[in-house]
Amino acid sequence: MQKKITVGPKGEVVIPKEIREKIGIKEYSELIIDILDDSVIIRKIKPESVSYVNFYSTTYSRKLKKKIDIKKIAEEQYKGNT
């Protein structure tokens, strides 16, 4: 899909609504801009997926004297079972 757009006086461009809706760009979405030869490529940044292991393996407790690295323990167990 190609659309003709105009660069504003401060260098800004407006991405047409049809394109924004098609790829899910909303207000304050973060984008990546690349230069390839004489072309400008604008891509939507895919949100980073949160690793469930990282999310659930961080545990703190007032009773513990140190942080338990459950992820490290799980990885060691996995390596031992293979």
mmCIF file of the N, C-alpha and C atoms, coordinates in Angstrom:
data_MODEL
# 
_entry.id   MODEL 
# 
loop_
_atom_site.group_PDB 
_atom_site.id 
_atom_site.type_symbol 
_atom_site.label_atom_id 
_atom_site.label_alt_id 
_atom_site.label_comp_id 
_atom_site.label_asym_id 
_atom_site.label_entity_id 
_atom_site.label_seq_id 
_atom_site.pdbx_PDB_ins_code 
_atom_site.Cartn_x 
_atom_site.Cartn_y 
_atom_site.Cartn_z 
_atom_site.occupancy 
_atom_site.B_iso_or_equiv 
_atom_site.pdbx_formal_charge 
_atom_site.auth_seq_id 
_atom_site.auth_comp_id 
_atom_site.auth_asym_id 
_atom_site.auth_atom_id 
_atom_site.pdbx_PDB_model_num 
ATOM 1   N N  . MET A 1 1  ? 0.850  -1.173  0.000  1.00 0.00 ? 1  MET A N  1 
ATOM 2   C CA . MET A 1 1  ? 0.000  0.000   0.000  1.00 0.00 ? 1  MET A CA 1 
ATOM 3   C C  . MET A 1 1  ? 0.895  1.235   0.000  1.00 0.00 ? 1  MET A C  1 
ATOM 4   N N  . GLN A 1 2  ? 0.677  2.110   -0.920 1.00 0.00 ? 2  GLN A N  1 
ATOM 5   C CA . GLN A 1 2  ? 1.441  3.346   -0.997 1.00 0.00 ? 2  GLN A CA 1 
ATOM 6   C C  . GLN A 1 2  ? 0.501  4.528   -0.849 1.00 0.00 ? 2  GLN A C  1 
ATOM 7   N N  . LYS A 1 3  ? 0.959  5.536   -0.134 1.00 0.00 ? 3  LYS A N  1 
ATOM 8   C CA . LYS A 1 3  ? 0.213  6.779   0.029  1.00 0.00 ? 3  LYS A CA 1 
ATOM 9   C C  . LYS A 1 3  ? 1.193  7.926   -0.137 1.00 0.00 ? 3  LYS A C  1 
ATOM 10  N N  . LYS A 1 4  ? 0.757  8.980   -0.760 1.00 0.00 ? 4  LYS A N  1 
ATOM 11  C CA . LYS A 1 4  ? 1.577  10.177  -0.896 1.00 0.00 ? 4  LYS A CA 1 
ATOM 12  C C  . LYS A 1 4  ? 1.313  11.063  0.314  1.00 0.00 ? 4  LYS A C  1 
ATOM 13  N N  . ILE A 1 5  ? 2.394  11.473  0.980  1.00 0.00 ? 5  ILE A N  1 
ATOM 14  C CA . ILE A 1 5  ? 2.268  12.371  2.125  1.00 0.00 ? 5  ILE A CA 1 
ATOM 15  C C  . ILE A 1 5  ? 3.221  13.539  1.923  1.00 0.00 ? 5  ILE A C  1 
ATOM 16  N N  . THR A 1 6  ? 3.037  14.588  2.710  1.00 0.00 ? 6  THR A N  1 
ATOM 17  C CA . THR A 1 6  ? 3.856  15.789  2.600  1.00 0.00 ? 6  THR A CA 1 
ATOM 18  C C  . THR A 1 6  ? 4.601  16.012  3.903  1.00 0.00 ? 6  THR A C  1 
ATOM 19  N N  . VAL A 1 7  ? 5.832  16.461  3.804  1.00 0.00 ? 7  VAL A N  1 
ATOM 20  C CA . VAL A 1 7  ? 6.631  16.791  4.981  1.00 0.00 ? 7  VAL A CA 1 
ATOM 21  C C  . VAL A 1 7  ? 6.266  18.206  5.407  1.00 0.00 ? 7  VAL A C  1 
ATOM 22  N N  . GLY A 1 8  ? 5.943  18.375  6.690  1.00 0.00 ? 8  GLY A N  1 
ATOM 23  C CA . GLY A 1 8  ? 5.573  19.682  7.223  1.00 0.00 ? 8  GLY A CA 1 
ATOM 24  C C  . GLY A 1 8  ? 6.786  20.577  7.420  1.00 0.00 ? 8  GLY A C  1 
ATOM 25  N N  . PRO A 1 9  ? 6.561  21.833  7.819  1.00 0.00 ? 9  PRO A N  1 
ATOM 26  C CA . PRO A 1 9  ? 7.650  22.803  7.955  1.00 0.00 ? 9  PRO A CA 1 
ATOM 27  C C  . PRO A 1 9  ? 8.701  22.427  9.002  1.00 0.00 ? 9  PRO A C  1 
ATOM 28  N N  . LYS A 1 10 ? 8.351  21.608  9.965  1.00 0.00 ? 10 LYS A N  1 
ATOM 29  C CA . LYS A 1 10 ? 9.307  21.185  10.997 1.00 0.00 ? 10 LYS A CA 1 
ATOM 30  C C  . LYS A 1 10 ? 9.807  19.768  10.759 1.00 0.00 ? 10 LYS A C  1 
ATOM 31  N N  . GLY A 1 11 ? 9.552  19.219  9.565  1.00 0.00 ? 11 GLY A N  1 
ATOM 32  C CA . GLY A 1 11 ? 10.020 17.881  9.234  1.00 0.00 ? 11 GLY A CA 1 
ATOM 33  C C  . GLY A 1 11 ? 9.072  16.771  9.630  1.00 0.00 ? 11 GLY A C  1 
ATOM 34  N N  . GLU A 1 12 ? 7.891  17.124  10.128 1.00 0.00 ? 12 GLU A N  1 
ATOM 35  C CA . GLU A 1 12 ? 6.967  16.090  10.560 1.00 0.00 ? 12 GLU A CA 1 
ATOM 36  C C  . GLU A 1 12 ? 6.165  15.532  9.391  1.00 0.00 ? 12 GLU A C  1 
ATOM 37  N N  . VAL A 1 13 ? 5.815  14.267  9.522  1.00 0.00 ? 13 VAL A N  1 
ATOM 38  C CA . VAL A 1 13 ? 4.942  13.617  8.545  1.00 0.00 ? 13 VAL A CA 1 
ATOM 39  C C  . VAL A 1 13 ? 3.781  12.992  9.309  1.00 0.00 ? 13 VAL A C  1 
ATOM 40  N N  . VAL A 1 14 ? 2.644  12.916  8.669  1.00 0.00 ? 14 VAL A N  1 
ATOM 41  C CA . VAL A 1 14 ? 1.473  12.298  9.277  1.00 0.00 ? 14 VAL A CA 1 
ATOM 42  C C  . VAL A 1 14 ? 1.240  10.968  8.576  1.00 0.00 ? 14 VAL A C  1 
ATOM 43  N N  . ILE A 1 15 ? 1.178  9.910   9.361  1.00 0.00 ? 15 ILE A N  1 
ATOM 44  C CA . ILE A 1 15 ? 0.879  8.592   8.805  1.00 0.00 ? 15 ILE A CA 1 
ATOM 45  C C  . ILE A 1 15 ? -0.634 8.536   8.608  1.00 0.00 ? 15 ILE A C  1 
ATOM 46  N N  . PRO A 1 16 ? -1.083 8.271   7.396  1.00 0.00 ? 16 PRO A N  1 
ATOM 47  C CA . PRO A 1 16 ? -2.527 8.250   7.139  1.00 0.00 ? 16 PRO A CA 1 
ATOM 48  C C  . PRO A 1 16 ? -3.274 7.294   8.075  1.00 0.00 ? 16 PRO A C  1 
ATOM 49  N N  . LYS A 1 17 ? -4.481 7.704   8.445  1.00 0.00 ? 17 LYS A N  1 
ATOM 50  C CA . LYS A 1 17 ? -5.300 6.942   9.385  1.00 0.00 ? 17 LYS A CA 1 
ATOM 51  C C  . LYS A 1 17 ? -5.485 5.495   8.933  1.00 0.00 ? 17 LYS A C  1 
ATOM 52  N N  . GLU A 1 18 ? -5.713 5.295   7.650  1.00 0.00 ? 18 GLU A N  1 
ATOM 53  C CA . GLU A 1 18 ? -5.925 3.948   7.107  1.00 0.00 ? 18 GLU A CA 1 
ATOM 54  C C  . GLU A 1 18 ? -4.728 3.040   7.407  1.00 0.00 ? 18 GLU A C  1 
ATOM 55  N N  . ILE A 1 19 ? -3.520 3.571   7.271  1.00 0.00 ? 19 ILE A N  1 
ATOM 56  C CA . ILE A 1 19 ? -2.301 2.794   7.542  1.00 0.00 ? 19 ILE A CA 1 
ATOM 57  C C  . ILE A 1 19 ? -2.144 2.575   9.039  1.00 0.00 ? 19 ILE A C  1 
ATOM 58  N N  . ARG A 1 20 ? -2.369 3.626   9.842  1.00 0.00 ? 20 ARG A N  1 
ATOM 59  C CA . ARG A 1 20 ? -2.261 3.486   11.306 1.00 0.00 ? 20 ARG A CA 1 
ATOM 60  C C  . ARG A 1 20 ? -3.198 2.403   11.816 1.00 0.00 ? 20 ARG A C  1 
ATOM 61  N N  . GLU A 1 21 ? -4.425 2.406   11.319 1.00 0.00 ? 21 GLU A N  1 
ATOM 62  C CA . GLU A 1 21 ? -5.397 1.403   11.767 1.00 0.00 ? 21 GLU A CA 1 
ATOM 63  C C  . GLU A 1 21 ? -5.017 0.003   11.308 1.00 0.00 ? 21 GLU A C  1 
ATOM 64  N N  . LYS A 1 22 ? -4.496 -0.105  10.095 1.00 0.00 ? 22 LYS A N  1 
ATOM 65  C CA . LYS A 1 22 ? -4.153 -1.422  9.545  1.00 0.00 ? 22 LYS A CA 1 
ATOM 66  C C  . LYS A 1 22 ? -3.059 -2.112  10.355 1.00 0.00 ? 22 LYS A C  1 
ATOM 67  N N  . ILE A 1 23 ? -2.052 -1.346  10.814 1.00 0.00 ? 23 ILE A N  1 
ATOM 68  C CA . ILE A 1 23 ? -0.957 -1.990  11.550 1.00 0.00 ? 23 ILE A CA 1 
ATOM 69  C C  . ILE A 1 23 ? -1.008 -1.717  13.053 1.00 0.00 ? 23 ILE A C  1 
ATOM 70  N N  . GLY A 1 24 ? -2.068 -1.039  13.509 1.00 0.00 ? 24 GLY A N  1 
ATOM 71  C CA . GLY A 1 24 ? -2.278 -0.881  14.948 1.00 0.00 ? 24 GLY A CA 1 
ATOM 72  C C  . GLY A 1 24 ? -1.445 0.198   15.606 1.00 0.00 ? 24 GLY A C  1 
ATOM 73  N N  . ILE A 1 25 ? -1.160 1.271   14.890 1.00 0.00 ? 25 ILE A N  1 
ATOM 74  C CA . ILE A 1 25 ? -0.435 2.389   15.499 1.00 0.00 ? 25 ILE A CA 1 
ATOM 75  C C  . ILE A 1 25 ? -1.455 3.285   16.183 1.00 0.00 ? 25 ILE A C  1 
ATOM 76  N N  . LYS A 1 26 ? -1.248 3.501   17.470 1.00 0.00 ? 26 LYS A N  1 
ATOM 77  C CA . LYS A 1 26 ? -2.135 4.364   18.242 1.00 0.00 ? 26 LYS A CA 1 
ATOM 78  C C  . LYS A 1 26 ? -1.338 5.558   18.742 1.00 0.00 ? 26 LYS A C  1 
ATOM 79  N N  . GLU A 1 27 ? -2.025 6.484   19.360 1.00 0.00 ? 27 GLU A N  1 
ATOM 80  C CA . GLU A 1 27 ? -1.366 7.659   19.914 1.00 0.00 ? 27 GLU A CA 1 
ATOM 81  C C  . GLU A 1 27 ? -0.277 7.218   20.896 1.00 0.00 ? 27 GLU A C  1 
ATOM 82  N N  . TYR A 1 28 ? 0.881  7.790   20.772 1.00 0.00 ? 28 TYR A N  1 
ATOM 83  C CA . TYR A 1 28 ? 2.067  7.516   21.597 1.00 0.00 ? 28 TYR A CA 1 
ATOM 84  C C  . TYR A 1 28 ? 2.700  6.151   21.336 1.00 0.00 ? 28 TYR A C  1 
ATOM 85  N N  . SER A 1 29 ? 2.314  5.479   20.262 1.00 0.00 ? 29 SER A N  1 
ATOM 86  C CA . SER A 1 29 ? 2.998  4.236   19.888 1.00 0.00 ? 29 SER A CA 1 
ATOM 87  C C  . SER A 1 29 ? 4.450  4.559   19.557 1.00 0.00 ? 29 SER A C  1 
ATOM 88  N N  . GLU A 1 30 ? 5.349  3.669   19.920 1.00 0.00 ? 30 GLU A N  1 
ATOM 89  C CA . GLU A 1 30 ? 6.755  3.860   19.580 1.00 0.00 ? 30 GLU A CA 1 
ATOM 90  C C  . GLU A 1 30 ? 7.039  3.178   18.255 1.00 0.00 ? 30 GLU A C  1 
ATOM 91  N N  . LEU A 1 31 ? 7.817  3.859   17.424 1.00 0.00 ? 31 LEU A N  1 
ATOM 92  C CA . LEU A 1 31 ? 8.149  3.363   16.097 1.00 0.00 ? 31 LEU A CA 1 
ATOM 93  C C  . LEU A 1 31 ? 9.656  3.388   15.911 1.00 0.00 ? 31 LEU A C  1 
ATOM 94  N N  . ILE A 1 32 ? 10.139 2.592   14.978 1.00 0.00 ? 32 ILE A N  1 
ATOM 95  C CA . ILE A 1 32 ? 11.548 2.586   14.581 1.00 0.00 ? 32 ILE A CA 1 
ATOM 96  C C  . ILE A 1 32 ? 11.616 3.184   13.186 1.00 0.00 ? 32 ILE A C  1 
ATOM 97  N N  . ILE A 1 33 ? 12.589 4.063   12.965 1.00 0.00 ? 33 ILE A N  1 
ATOM 98  C CA . ILE A 1 33 ? 12.778 4.631   11.637 1.00 0.00 ? 33 ILE A CA 1 
ATOM 99  C C  . ILE A 1 33 ? 14.157 4.217   11.136 1.00 0.00 ? 33 ILE A C  1 
ATOM 100 N N  . ASP A 1 34 ? 14.209 3.666   9.936  1.00 0.00 ? 34 ASP A N  1 
ATOM 101 C CA . ASP A 1 34 ? 15.455 3.209   9.316  1.00 0.00 ? 34 ASP A CA 1 
ATOM 102 C C  . ASP A 1 34 ? 15.628 3.906   7.978  1.00 0.00 ? 34 ASP A C  1 
ATOM 103 N N  . ILE A 1 35 ? 16.869 4.023   7.568  1.00 0.00 ? 35 ILE A N  1 
ATOM 104 C CA . ILE A 1 35 ? 17.179 4.541   6.241  1.00 0.00 ? 35 ILE A CA 1 
ATOM 105 C C  . ILE A 1 35 ? 17.782 3.401   5.439  1.00 0.00 ? 35 ILE A C  1 
ATOM 106 N N  . LEU A 1 36 ? 17.250 3.164   4.265  1.00 0.00 ? 36 LEU A N  1 
ATOM 107 C CA . LEU A 1 36 ? 17.744 2.129   3.371  1.00 0.00 ? 36 LEU A CA 1 
ATOM 108 C C  . LEU A 1 36 ? 17.909 2.768   2.000  1.00 0.00 ? 36 LEU A C  1 
ATOM 109 N N  . ASP A 1 37 ? 19.163 2.991   1.620  1.00 0.00 ? 37 ASP A N  1 
ATOM 110 C CA . ASP A 1 37 ? 19.486 3.696   0.379  1.00 0.00 ? 37 ASP A CA 1 
ATOM 111 C C  . ASP A 1 37 ? 18.796 5.063   0.392  1.00 0.00 ? 37 ASP A C  1 
ATOM 112 N N  . ASP A 1 38 ? 17.856 5.277   -0.526 1.00 0.00 ? 38 ASP A N  1 
ATOM 113 C CA . ASP A 1 38 ? 17.160 6.567   -0.556 1.00 0.00 ? 38 ASP A CA 1 
ATOM 114 C C  . ASP A 1 38 ? 15.734 6.451   -0.006 1.00 0.00 ? 38 ASP A C  1 
ATOM 115 N N  . SER A 1 39 ? 15.495 5.429   0.809  1.00 0.00 ? 39 SER A N  1 
ATOM 116 C CA . SER A 1 39 ? 14.157 5.205   1.367  1.00 0.00 ? 39 SER A CA 1 
ATOM 117 C C  . SER A 1 39 ? 14.178 5.343   2.884  1.00 0.00 ? 39 SER A C  1 
ATOM 118 N N  . VAL A 1 40 ? 13.053 5.745   3.427  1.00 0.00 ? 40 VAL A N  1 
ATOM 119 C CA . VAL A 1 40 ? 12.857 5.807   4.871  1.00 0.00 ? 40 VAL A CA 1 
ATOM 120 C C  . VAL A 1 40 ? 11.838 4.729   5.219  1.00 0.00 ? 40 VAL A C  1 
ATOM 121 N N  . ILE A 1 41 ? 12.190 3.879   6.174  1.00 0.00 ? 41 ILE A N  1 
ATOM 122 C CA . ILE A 1 41 ? 11.306 2.786   6.581  1.00 0.00 ? 41 ILE A CA 1 
ATOM 123 C C  . ILE A 1 41 ? 10.893 3.035   8.027  1.00 0.00 ? 41 ILE A C  1 
ATOM 124 N N  . ILE A 1 42 ? 9.598  3.062   8.258  1.00 0.00 ? 42 ILE A N  1 
ATOM 125 C CA . ILE A 1 42 ? 9.064  3.254   9.608  1.00 0.00 ? 42 ILE A CA 1 
ATOM 126 C C  . ILE A 1 42 ? 8.363  1.963   10.004 1.00 0.00 ? 42 ILE A C  1 
ATOM 127 N N  . ARG A 1 43 ? 8.775  1.406   11.150 1.00 0.00 ? 43 ARG A N  1 
ATOM 128 C CA . ARG A 1 43 ? 8.192  0.143   11.618 1.00 0.00 ? 43 ARG A CA 1 
ATOM 129 C C  . ARG A 1 43 ? 7.647  0.311   13.025 1.00 0.00 ? 43 ARG A C  1 
ATOM 130 N N  . LYS A 1 44 ? 6.589  -0.395  13.292 1.00 0.00 ? 44 LYS A N  1 
ATOM 131 C CA . LYS A 1 44 ? 6.025  -0.432  14.632 1.00 0.00 ? 44 LYS A CA 1 
ATOM 132 C C  . LYS A 1 44 ? 6.910  -1.315  15.500 1.00 0.00 ? 44 LYS A C  1 
ATOM 133 N N  . ILE A 1 45 ? 7.179  -0.875  16.706 1.00 0.00 ? 45 ILE A N  1 
ATOM 134 C CA . ILE A 1 45 ? 7.952  -1.688  17.645 1.00 0.00 ? 45 ILE A CA 1 
ATOM 135 C C  . ILE A 1 45 ? 7.001  -2.703  18.263 1.00 0.00 ? 45 ILE A C  1 
ATOM 136 N N  . LYS A 1 46 ? 7.370  -3.963  18.172 1.00 0.00 ? 46 LYS A N  1 
ATOM 137 C CA . LYS A 1 46 ? 6.554  -5.004  18.787 1.00 0.00 ? 46 LYS A CA 1 
ATOM 138 C C  . LYS A 1 46 ? 6.826  -4.989  20.286 1.00 0.00 ? 46 LYS A C  1 
ATOM 139 N N  . PRO A 1 47 ? 5.784  -5.015  21.088 1.00 0.00 ? 47 PRO A N  1 
ATOM 140 C CA . PRO A 1 47 ? 6.013  -5.009  22.535 1.00 0.00 ? 47 PRO A CA 1 
ATOM 141 C C  . PRO A 1 47 ? 6.786  -6.248  22.957 1.00 0.00 ? 47 PRO A C  1 
ATOM 142 N N  . GLU A 1 48 ? 7.718  -6.042  23.865 1.00 0.00 ? 48 GLU A N  1 
ATOM 143 C CA . GLU A 1 48 ? 8.509  -7.172  24.353 1.00 0.00 ? 48 GLU A CA 1 
ATOM 144 C C  . GLU A 1 48 ? 7.621  -8.074  25.191 1.00 0.00 ? 48 GLU A C  1 
ATOM 145 N N  . SER A 1 49 ? 7.702  -9.333  24.919 1.00 0.00 ? 49 SER A N  1 
ATOM 146 C CA . SER A 1 49 ? 6.916  -10.269 25.713 1.00 0.00 ? 49 SER A CA 1 
ATOM 147 C C  . SER A 1 49 ? 7.643  -10.506 27.028 1.00 0.00 ? 49 SER A C  1 
ATOM 148 N N  . VAL A 1 50 ? 6.886  -10.571 28.076 1.00 0.00 ? 50 VAL A N  1 
ATOM 149 C CA . VAL A 1 50 ? 7.456  -10.798 29.397 1.00 0.00 ? 50 VAL A CA 1 
ATOM 150 C C  . VAL A 1 50 ? 7.621  -12.295 29.580 1.00 0.00 ? 50 VAL A C  1 
ATOM 151 N N  . SER A 1 51 ? 8.838  -12.696 29.871 1.00 0.00 ? 51 SER A N  1 
ATOM 152 C CA . SER A 1 51 ? 9.089  -14.106 30.115 1.00 0.00 ? 51 SER A CA 1 
ATOM 153 C C  . SER A 1 51 ? 8.421  -14.502 31.429 1.00 0.00 ? 51 SER A C  1 
ATOM 154 N N  . TYR A 1 52 ? 7.595  -15.534 31.371 1.00 0.00 ? 52 TYR A N  1 
ATOM 155 C CA . TYR A 1 52 ? 6.938  -15.991 32.591 1.00 0.00 ? 52 TYR A CA 1 
ATOM 156 C C  . TYR A 1 52 ? 7.955  -16.457 33.619 1.00 0.00 ? 52 TYR A C  1 
ATOM 157 N N  . VAL A 1 53 ? 9.047  -17.035 33.152 1.00 0.00 ? 53 VAL A N  1 
ATOM 158 C CA . VAL A 1 53 ? 10.084 -17.480 34.085 1.00 0.00 ? 53 VAL A CA 1 
ATOM 159 C C  . VAL A 1 53 ? 10.654 -16.276 34.818 1.00 0.00 ? 53 VAL A C  1 
ATOM 160 N N  . ASN A 1 54 ? 11.001 -15.212 34.078 1.00 0.00 ? 54 ASN A N  1 
ATOM 161 C CA . ASN A 1 54 ? 11.552 -14.023 34.728 1.00 0.00 ? 54 ASN A CA 1 
ATOM 162 C C  . ASN A 1 54 ? 10.520 -13.367 35.638 1.00 0.00 ? 54 ASN A C  1 
ATOM 163 N N  . PHE A 1 55 ? 9.272  -13.314 35.186 1.00 0.00 ? 55 PHE A N  1 
ATOM 164 C CA . PHE A 1 55 ? 8.228  -12.654 35.958 1.00 0.00 ? 55 PHE A CA 1 
ATOM 165 C C  . PHE A 1 55 ? 7.989  -13.360 37.287 1.00 0.00 ? 55 PHE A C  1 
ATOM 166 N N  . TYR A 1 56 ? 7.887  -14.678 37.245 1.00 0.00 ? 56 TYR A N  1 
ATOM 167 C CA . TYR A 1 56 ? 7.549  -15.427 38.451 1.00 0.00 ? 56 TYR A CA 1 
ATOM 168 C C  . TYR A 1 56 ? 8.760  -15.886 39.262 1.00 0.00 ? 56 TYR A C  1 
ATOM 169 N N  . SER A 1 57 ? 9.969  -15.715 38.723 1.00 0.00 ? 57 SER A N  1 
ATOM 170 C CA . SER A 1 57 ? 11.132 -16.213 39.450 1.00 0.00 ? 57 SER A CA 1 
ATOM 171 C C  . SER A 1 57 ? 11.762 -15.173 40.361 1.00 0.00 ? 57 SER A C  1 
ATOM 172 N N  . THR A 1 58 ? 11.294 -13.955 40.324 1.00 0.00 ? 58 THR A N  1 
ATOM 173 C CA . THR A 1 58 ? 11.826 -12.933 41.213 1.00 0.00 ? 58 THR A CA 1 
ATOM 174 C C  . THR A 1 58 ? 10.980 -12.937 42.479 1.00 0.00 ? 58 THR A C  1 
ATOM 175 N N  . THR A 1 59 ? 11.562 -13.399 43.565 1.00 0.00 ? 59 THR A N  1 
ATOM 176 C CA . THR A 1 59 ? 10.837 -13.519 44.823 1.00 0.00 ? 59 THR A CA 1 
ATOM 177 C C  . THR A 1 59 ? 11.634 -12.854 45.935 1.00 0.00 ? 59 THR A C  1 
ATOM 178 N N  . TYR A 1 60 ? 10.967 -12.026 46.697 1.00 0.00 ? 60 TYR A N  1 
ATOM 179 C CA . TYR A 1 60 ? 11.604 -11.381 47.834 1.00 0.00 ? 60 TYR A CA 1 
ATOM 180 C C  . TYR A 1 60 ? 10.776 -11.682 49.086 1.00 0.00 ? 60 TYR A C  1 
ATOM 181 N N  . SER A 1 61 ? 11.447 -11.821 50.197 1.00 0.00 ? 61 SER A N  1 
ATOM 182 C CA . SER A 1 61 ? 10.747 -12.057 51.449 1.00 0.00 ? 61 SER A CA 1 
ATOM 183 C C  . SER A 1 61 ? 11.562 -11.422 52.561 1.00 0.00 ? 61 SER A C  1 
ATOM 184 N N  . ARG A 1 62 ? 10.908 -10.893 53.549 1.00 0.00 ? 62 ARG A N  1 
ATOM 185 C CA . ARG A 1 62 ? 11.626 -10.293 54.679 1.00 0.00 ? 62 ARG A CA 1 
ATOM 186 C C  . ARG A 1 62 ? 12.376 -11.351 55.487 1.00 0.00 ? 62 ARG A C  1 
ATOM 187 N N  . LYS A 1 63 ? 11.913 -12.590 55.429 1.00 0.00 ? 63 LYS A N  1 
ATOM 188 C CA . LYS A 1 63 ? 12.536 -13.647 56.210 1.00 0.00 ? 63 LYS A CA 1 
ATOM 189 C C  . LYS A 1 63 ? 13.808 -14.176 55.553 1.00 0.00 ? 63 LYS A C  1 
ATOM 190 N N  . LEU A 1 64 ? 13.943 -13.984 54.241 1.00 0.00 ? 64 LEU A N  1 
ATOM 191 C CA . LEU A 1 64 ? 15.122 -14.498 53.550 1.00 0.00 ? 64 LEU A CA 1 
ATOM 192 C C  . LEU A 1 64 ? 16.282 -13.524 53.690 1.00 0.00 ? 64 LEU A C  1 
ATOM 193 N N  . LYS A 1 65 ? 17.476 -14.045 53.811 1.00 0.00 ? 65 LYS A N  1 
ATOM 194 C CA . LYS A 1 65 ? 18.658 -13.204 53.930 1.00 0.00 ? 65 LYS A CA 1 
ATOM 195 C C  . LYS A 1 65 ? 19.210 -12.822 52.571 1.00 0.00 ? 65 LYS A C  1 
ATOM 196 N N  . LYS A 1 66 ? 18.818 -13.556 51.529 1.00 0.00 ? 66 LYS A N  1 
ATOM 197 C CA . LYS A 1 66 ? 19.286 -13.244 50.182 1.00 0.00 ? 66 LYS A CA 1 
ATOM 198 C C  . LYS A 1 66 ? 18.209 -13.595 49.165 1.00 0.00 ? 66 LYS A C  1 
ATOM 199 N N  . LYS A 1 67 ? 18.362 -13.041 47.984 1.00 0.00 ? 67 LYS A N  1 
ATOM 200 C CA . LYS A 1 67 ? 17.420 -13.289 46.894 1.00 0.00 ? 67 LYS A CA 1 
ATOM 201 C C  . LYS A 1 67 ? 17.621 -14.710 46.368 1.00 0.00 ? 67 LYS A C  1 
ATOM 202 N N  . ILE A 1 68 ? 16.542 -15.402 46.138 1.00 0.00 ? 68 ILE A N  1 
ATOM 203 C CA . ILE A 1 68 ? 16.599 -16.747 45.569 1.00 0.00 ? 68 ILE A CA 1 
ATOM 204 C C  . ILE A 1 68 ? 16.411 -16.626 44.063 1.00 0.00 ? 68 ILE A C  1 
ATOM 205 N N  . ASP A 1 69 ? 17.343 -17.155 43.311 1.00 0.00 ? 69 ASP A N  1 
ATOM 206 C CA . ASP A 1 69 ? 17.270 -17.108 41.855 1.00 0.00 ? 69 ASP A CA 1 
ATOM 207 C C  . ASP A 1 69 ? 16.627 -18.401 41.359 1.00 0.00 ? 69 ASP A C  1 
ATOM 208 N N  . ILE A 1 70 ? 15.298 -18.399 41.324 1.00 0.00 ? 70 ILE A N  1 
ATOM 209 C CA . ILE A 1 70 ? 14.559 -19.597 40.924 1.00 0.00 ? 70 ILE A CA 1 
ATOM 210 C C  . ILE A 1 70 ? 14.866 -19.963 39.479 1.00 0.00 ? 70 ILE A C  1 
ATOM 211 N N  . LYS A 1 71 ? 15.048 -18.943 38.636 1.00 0.00 ? 71 LYS A N  1 
ATOM 212 C CA . LYS A 1 71 ? 15.363 -19.203 37.228 1.00 0.00 ? 71 LYS A CA 1 
ATOM 213 C C  . LYS A 1 71 ? 16.658 -20.006 37.113 1.00 0.00 ? 71 LYS A C  1 
ATOM 214 N N  . LYS A 1 72 ? 17.677 -19.621 37.873 1.00 0.00 ? 72 LYS A N  1 
ATOM 215 C CA . LYS A 1 72 ? 18.960 -20.323 37.839 1.00 0.00 ? 72 LYS A CA 1 
ATOM 216 C C  . LYS A 1 72 ? 18.791 -21.764 38.329 1.00 0.00 ? 72 LYS A C  1 
ATOM 217 N N  . ILE A 1 73 ? 18.038 -21.933 39.388 1.00 0.00 ? 73 ILE A N  1 
ATOM 218 C CA . ILE A 1 73 ? 17.802 -23.272 39.929 1.00 0.00 ? 73 ILE A CA 1 
ATOM 219 C C  . ILE A 1 73 ? 17.068 -24.133 38.902 1.00 0.00 ? 73 ILE A C  1 
ATOM 220 N N  . ALA A 1 74 ? 16.047 -23.561 38.250 1.00 0.00 ? 74 ALA A N  1 
ATOM 221 C CA . ALA A 1 74 ? 15.283 -24.307 37.243 1.00 0.00 ? 74 ALA A CA 1 
ATOM 222 C C  . ALA A 1 74 ? 16.171 -24.690 36.064 1.00 0.00 ? 74 ALA A C  1 
ATOM 223 N N  . GLU A 1 75 ? 17.039 -23.761 35.628 1.00 0.00 ? 75 GLU A N  1 
ATOM 224 C CA . GLU A 1 75 ? 17.944 -24.059 34.515 1.00 0.00 ? 75 GLU A CA 1 
ATOM 225 C C  . GLU A 1 75 ? 18.915 -25.173 34.884 1.00 0.00 ? 75 GLU A C  1 
ATOM 226 N N  . GLU A 1 76 ? 19.432 -25.148 36.120 1.00 0.00 ? 76 GLU A N  1 
ATOM 227 C CA . GLU A 1 76 ? 20.346 -26.199 36.567 1.00 0.00 ? 76 GLU A CA 1 
ATOM 228 C C  . GLU A 1 76 ? 19.630 -27.550 36.605 1.00 0.00 ? 76 GLU A C  1 
ATOM 229 N N  . GLN A 1 77 ? 18.386 -27.558 37.066 1.00 0.00 ? 77 GLN A N  1 
ATOM 230 C CA . GLN A 1 77 ? 17.611 -28.795 37.104 1.00 0.00 ? 77 GLN A CA 1 
ATOM 231 C C  . GLN A 1 77 ? 17.357 -29.316 35.698 1.00 0.00 ? 77 GLN A C  1 
ATOM 232 N N  . TYR A 1 78 ? 17.047 -28.392 34.777 1.00 0.00 ? 78 TYR A N  1 
ATOM 233 C CA . TYR A 1 78 ? 16.778 -28.781 33.394 1.00 0.00 ? 78 TYR A CA 1 
ATOM 234 C C  . TYR A 1 78 ? 18.026 -29.385 32.764 1.00 0.00 ? 78 TYR A C  1 
ATOM 235 N N  . LYS A 1 79 ? 19.185 -28.750 32.988 1.00 0.00 ? 79 LYS A N  1 
ATOM 236 C CA . LYS A 1 79 ? 20.445 -29.262 32.431 1.00 0.00 ? 79 LYS A CA 1 
ATOM 237 C C  . LYS A 1 79 ? 20.774 -30.631 33.012 1.00 0.00 ? 79 LYS A C  1 
ATOM 238 N N  . GLY A 1 80 ? 20.447 -30.831 34.276 1.00 0.00 ? 80 GLY A N  1 
ATOM 239 C CA . GLY A 1 80 ? 20.726 -32.108 34.918 1.00 0.00 ? 80 GLY A CA 1 
ATOM 240 C C  . GLY A 1 80 ? 19.839 -33.235 34.418 1.00 0.00 ? 80 GLY A C  1 
ATOM 241 N N  . ASN A 1 81 ? 18.668 -32.894 33.903 1.00 0.00 ? 81 ASN A N  1 
ATOM 242 C CA . ASN A 1 81 ? 17.719 -33.915 33.430 1.00 0.00 ? 81 ASN A CA 1 
ATOM 243 C C  . ASN A 1 81 ? 17.876 -34.238 31.957 1.00 0.00 ? 81 ASN A C  1 
ATOM 244 N N  . THR A 1 82 ? 18.715 -33.504 31.245 1.00 0.00 ? 82 THR A N  1 
ATOM 245 C CA . THR A 1 82 ? 18.853 -33.763 29.800 1.00 0.00 ? 82 THR A CA 1 
ATOM 246 C C  . THR A 1 82 ? 20.010 -34.664 29.501 1.00 0.00 ? 82 THR A C  1 
# 
